[in-house]
């Protein structure tokens, strides 16, 4: 598996930045080996951060609209297919354990979604909510927050 330095560079961090949870974040959520590590706890945490970052962005842009409109704007941005596609486009498939080819990764939606959410969870633990939210906004190409 590539080193944390390579993954950090992919995310735009210097190799000397403290990213202690990153390797665990990209460990496969689907490992069949009993007792093997999984990124599911980090993916669970990252899912909450993704939900928050997208909700904050949508609310800042659409303040005053109905809950249905807010949900309608948020839902397509946090879906499994969208997050899995972003993870593959960012090249996470080459870093997870075991590594996947791009073609295989595009068929492994849950694994790739968990990889994206795991990275977000790791960034939250290592760099804080602001850095994790910024990564989500940048990855999803969301417009800047409105005051």
C-alpha positions in Angstrom: 0.0 0.0 0.0 1.3 3.5 -0.8 2.6 5.5 2.1 0.6 8.0 4.0 2.9 10.7 2.4 1.5 9.9 -1.0 -2.1 10.0 0.2 -1.5 13.2 2.0 0.0 14.8 -1.1 -3.1 13.7 -3.1 -5.2 15.5 -0.5 -3.0 18.6 -0.7 -1.2 18.2 2.6 2.6 18.2 3.2 4.2 14.9 4.2 5.0 16.4 7.6 1.4 17.2 8.4 -0.1 15.1 11.2 -2.5 12.7 9.4 -2.3 9.7 11.8 -5.7 8.3 10.9 -5.3 8.4 7.1 -4.0 4.8 6.6 -6.9 3.4 8.5 -9.3 5.5 6.5 -8.4 3.9 3.3 -8.4 0.3 4.6 -11.2 -1.6 2.9 -14.6 -1.6 4.5 -15.2 -5.0 2.9 -12.3 -7.1 4.2 -13.3 -10.7 4.4 -10.4 -11.6 6.7 -11.7 -12.3 10.3 -10.3 -9.8 12.7 -8.9 -7.6 9.9 -9.1 -3.9 10.3 -11.9 -2.0 8.7 -12.5 1.7 7.9 -16.2 1.4 8.9 -15.8 3.5 12.2 -14.0 6.3 10.3 -16.5 6.1 7.4 -19.4 6.4 9.9 -17.8 9.5 11.4 -17.0 10.9 7.9 -20.6 10.3 6.8 -21.8 12.6 9.6 -19.2 15.3 8.6 -20.2 15.0 4.9 -23.8 15.4 5.9 -23.0 18.4 8.0 -20.8 20.1 5.4 -23.3 19.7 2.6 -26.2 20.7 4.9 -24.4 23.9 6.0 -23.6 24.8 2.4 -27.1 24.2 1.1 -28.7 26.1 4.1 -26.3 29.1 3.6 -27.4 29.3 -0.1 -31.1 28.6 0.3 -32.0 30.2 3.6 -35.7 30.7 3.9 -36.9 27.9 1.6 -39.0 24.9 2.6 -37.5 21.8 4.2 -38.4 19.8 1.1 -36.4 22.2 -1.1 -33.4 21.9 1.3 -33.6 18.1 1.2 -34.0 18.1 -2.5 -30.9 20.1 -2.9 -28.8 18.1 -0.4 -29.8 14.6 -1.3 -28.1 14.3 -4.7 -24.9 15.6 -3.2 -24.6 13.0 -0.4 -25.7 9.8 -2.3 -23.6 6.7 -2.5 -23.1 6.9 -6.3 -21.9 10.6 -6.1 -19.4 9.9 -3.2 -18.1 6.7 -4.8 -17.5 8.5 -8.1 -15.6 11.3 -6.4 -13.5 8.7 -4.5 -12.6 7.0 -7.8 -11.9 10.3 -9.5 -9.6 11.3 -6.7 -7.7 8.0 -7.1 -8.6 6.5 -3.7 -9.0 3.0 -5.3 -5.2 2.8 -5.7 -4.7 3.4 -2.0 -7.3 1.2 -0.3 -6.5 -2.3 0.9 -6.5 -4.3 -1.3 -6.0 -1.9 -4.2 -8.6 -1.9 -6.9 -8.3 -1.1 -10.6 -10.3 1.9 -11.7 -12.7 -0.3 -13.6 -13.3 -2.6 -10.6 -13.6 0.4 -8.3 -16.4 1.9 -10.3 -18.4 -1.3 -9.6 -17.7 -1.3 -5.9 -19.9 1.6 -4.8 -20.0 0.8 -1.1 -16.2 0.3 -0.8 -15.5 3.6 -2.6 -18.2 5.6 -0.7 -16.6 4.2 2.5 -13.2 5.2 1.3 -14.3 8.8 0.7 -16.2 9.0 4.0 -13.2 7.4 5.8 -10.9 10.0 4.5 -13.3 12.7 5.6 -13.5 11.1 9.1 -9.7 10.9 9.3 -9.4 14.6 8.3 -11.9 15.5 10.9 -9.9 13.7 13.6 -6.5 14.9 12.4 -7.2 18.4 11.2 -10.6 19.4 12.6 -14.1 20.1 11.3 -13.0 23.1 9.2 -10.4 21.2 7.2 -12.7 18.2 6.7 -15.7 20.4 5.7 -13.4 22.3 3.2 -12.3 19.0 1.7 -15.9 18.0 1.3 -16.9 21.3 -0.3 -13.9 21.2 -2.6 -14.5 17.6 -3.6 -18.1 18.2 -4.3 -17.4 21.5 -6.1 -19.8 23.3 -3.8 -20.1 27.1 -4.1 -18.6 29.1 -1.2 -20.6 29.5 2.0 -22.8 32.7 2.2 -22.6 34.7 5.4 
